[in-house]
Amino acid sequence: MRRFNQSVLPHLDAAHNLARWLTGHASDAQDVTQEALLRAFRFIDGFHGSDARAWLLTIVRHAAYSWLERHRPQQLAAVPETALDAAEQSGAIEPAPSPENILSDQHAHALLLELMNELPLPFREVLVLRELEELSYREIAAVTDLPIGTVMSRLARARLQLRAAWTRRGLEETSHGL
């Protein structure tokens, strides 16, 4: 119990944050986080690594995907990689404003969070782990069980999709007089 309290509980906020972004709802994230914590407690004696945060986030990720498989299997559908490639090559993706300018405006911040939530799950997952949880590429690869090159590729694609959605939304709001 002591080892669990010292190793796992300090990362409870990160666990809930990842579950929230993967499930899309706070109440669903609570269920996933609770299941992940039960699993972590059950298997704490098997943890022999030095990075309890990455270990817990791996468990949260697996719990979230299991939960999604049972409750929303349509969200786990494959993401076509070619759609983004076409947008990127056609020049449809324009430079986005700097992150500092985006976050300084509350409306823009809310919009950014909304657009992140609309990203396909594999892209949203790596973006959250990198930008919000500040994991390294190596840690993300360990959590997601992906090669580091795939992590880097998904992160780049997530950023490009987010930038394209931001630009599209800005053009829509401008055309509606907002």
C-alpha positions as CSV (number, residue, x, y, z in Angstrom):
1,M,0.0,0.0,0.0
2,R,2.8,2.4,0.9
3,R,4.6,1.8,-2.5
4,F,1.3,2.4,-4.3
5,N,0.7,5.7,-2.4
6,Q,4.2,6.9,-3.1
7,S,4.6,5.8,-6.7
8,V,1.2,6.0,-8.2
9,L,-1.0,8.5,-6.4
10,P,1.2,11.6,-7.2
11,H,0.2,11.0,-10.9
12,L,-3.5,10.8,-10.3
13,D,-4.2,14.1,-12.1
14,A,-2.2,13.1,-15.2
15,A,-4.1,9.8,-15.2
16,H,-7.5,11.5,-15.1
17,N,-6.4,14.1,-17.7
18,L,-5.4,11.4,-20.2
19,A,-8.6,9.4,-19.5
20,R,-10.6,12.6,-20.0
21,W,-9.1,13.3,-23.4
22,L,-9.4,9.7,-24.6
23,T,-13.0,9.2,-23.5
24,G,-14.2,12.8,-24.2
25,H,-16.2,13.0,-21.0
26,A,-15.4,13.7,-17.3
27,S,-17.7,11.0,-15.9
28,D,-16.4,8.4,-18.3
29,A,-12.8,9.5,-17.4
30,Q,-13.6,8.8,-13.7
31,D,-14.7,5.3,-14.5
32,V,-11.6,4.7,-16.6
33,T,-9.3,6.2,-14.0
34,Q,-10.8,4.2,-11.2
35,E,-10.4,1.0,-13.3
36,A,-6.8,1.9,-14.0
37,L,-6.0,2.6,-10.4
38,L,-7.5,-0.8,-9.4
39,R,-5.2,-2.4,-12.0
40,A,-2.2,-0.5,-10.8
41,F,-2.9,-1.4,-7.2
42,R,-3.3,-5.1,-8.1
43,F,0.0,-5.1,-10.0
44,I,2.1,-2.7,-8.1
45,D,4.4,-5.6,-7.0
46,G,5.2,-6.3,-10.6
47,F,6.3,-2.7,-11.3
48,H,10.1,-2.7,-11.2
49,G,10.8,0.4,-13.4
50,S,11.8,3.9,-12.4
51,D,9.0,5.8,-14.2
52,A,5.8,5.2,-12.3
53,R,4.0,8.0,-14.3
54,A,4.6,6.3,-17.6
55,W,3.6,3.0,-16.1
56,L,0.4,4.4,-14.8
57,L,-0.4,6.2,-18.0
58,T,0.1,3.0,-19.9
59,I,-2.5,1.3,-17.7
60,V,-4.9,4.3,-18.1
61,R,-4.5,4.1,-21.9
62,H,-5.2,0.3,-21.9
63,A,-8.2,0.9,-19.6
64,A,-9.5,3.7,-21.8
65,Y,-9.2,1.7,-25.0
66,S,-11.0,-1.3,-23.3
67,W,-13.7,1.1,-22.1
68,L,-14.1,2.6,-25.6
69,E,-14.2,-0.8,-27.2
70,R,-17.2,-1.7,-25.0
71,H,-19.0,1.6,-25.1
72,R,-18.0,3.4,-28.3
73,P,-16.3,1.1,-30.8
74,Q,-16.9,3.5,-33.7
75,Q,-14.3,5.9,-32.1
76,L,-11.6,3.2,-32.6
77,A,-12.1,3.0,-36.4
78,A,-8.9,3.4,-38.4
79,V,-7.8,6.9,-39.3
80,P,-7.0,7.3,-43.0
81,E,-3.5,8.7,-43.2
82,T,-3.8,9.7,-46.8
83,A,-6.4,12.4,-46.1
84,L,-3.9,14.5,-44.2
85,D,-1.2,13.9,-46.7
86,A,-3.4,15.3,-49.5
87,A,-4.2,18.4,-47.5
88,E,-0.5,18.9,-46.6
89,Q,0.6,18.6,-50.2
90,S,-2.1,20.8,-51.6
91,G,-1.0,23.7,-49.4
92,A,-4.4,23.8,-47.7
93,I,-2.7,24.0,-44.4
94,E,-1.7,27.5,-43.5
95,P,0.5,28.7,-40.6
96,A,-1.3,29.0,-37.3
97,P,-1.0,31.9,-34.9
98,S,1.7,31.5,-32.2
99,P,0.6,29.4,-29.2
100,E,1.1,32.4,-26.9
101,N,-1.4,34.5,-28.9
102,I,-3.9,31.6,-29.0
103,L,-3.8,30.9,-25.3
104,S,-4.1,34.6,-24.4
105,D,-7.6,34.8,-25.7
106,Q,-10.2,32.8,-23.6
107,H,-12.4,32.2,-26.7
108,A,-9.4,31.0,-28.6
109,H,-8.4,28.7,-25.8
110,A,-11.9,27.2,-25.6
111,L,-11.8,26.7,-29.3
112,L,-8.4,25.1,-29.2
113,L,-9.7,22.6,-26.6
114,E,-12.8,21.9,-28.7
115,L,-10.7,21.3,-31.8
116,M,-8.3,19.0,-29.9
117,N,-11.3,17.0,-28.8
118,E,-12.4,16.6,-32.4
119,L,-9.0,15.1,-33.5
120,P,-9.1,11.3,-34.2
121,L,-8.2,9.4,-31.1
122,P,-4.7,8.2,-32.1
123,F,-3.7,11.8,-32.9
124,R,-5.4,13.3,-29.8
125,E,-3.7,10.8,-27.6
126,V,-0.1,11.6,-28.6
127,L,-0.8,15.4,-28.6
128,V,-2.2,15.2,-25.0
129,L,0.7,13.1,-23.8
130,R,3.3,15.4,-25.4
131,E,1.8,18.9,-25.0
132,L,-0.4,18.6,-21.9
133,E,1.4,15.9,-19.9
134,E,4.9,16.9,-21.3
135,L,6.1,13.3,-21.8
136,S,9.1,12.8,-24.0
137,Y,8.9,10.9,-27.3
138,R,10.5,7.9,-25.7
139,E,7.9,8.0,-22.8
140,I,5.0,8.3,-25.2
141,A,6.4,5.4,-27.2
142,A,6.5,3.3,-24.0
143,V,2.9,4.4,-23.0
144,T,1.4,3.7,-26.4
145,D,3.5,0.7,-27.3
146,L,4.4,2.4,-30.6
147,P,7.8,2.9,-32.3
148,I,9.2,6.3,-31.6
149,G,9.0,7.2,-35.3
150,T,5.3,6.5,-35.3
151,V,4.9,8.7,-32.3
152,M,6.7,11.5,-34.0
153,S,4.7,11.1,-37.2
154,R,1.4,11.0,-35.3
155,L,2.4,14.1,-33.3
156,A,3.3,16.0,-36.5
157,R,0.0,14.9,-38.1
158,A,-2.0,15.9,-35.0
159,R,-0.4,19.3,-35.1
160,L,-1.1,19.7,-38.8
161,Q,-4.7,18.6,-38.4
162,L,-5.2,21.0,-35.5
163,R,-3.6,23.8,-37.5
164,A,-5.9,23.1,-40.5
165,A,-9.0,22.9,-38.3
166,W,-8.0,26.2,-36.6
167,T,-7.6,27.9,-40.0
168,R,-10.9,26.5,-41.3
169,R,-12.8,27.6,-38.1
170,G,-11.3,31.0,-38.3
171,L,-12.4,31.4,-41.9
172,E,-15.9,30.1,-41.0
173,E,-16.2,32.6,-38.1
174,T,-15.0,35.5,-40.3
175,S,-17.5,34.6,-43.0
176,H,-20.3,34.6,-40.4
177,G,-19.3,38.0,-39.1
178,L,-17.8,36.8,-35.8
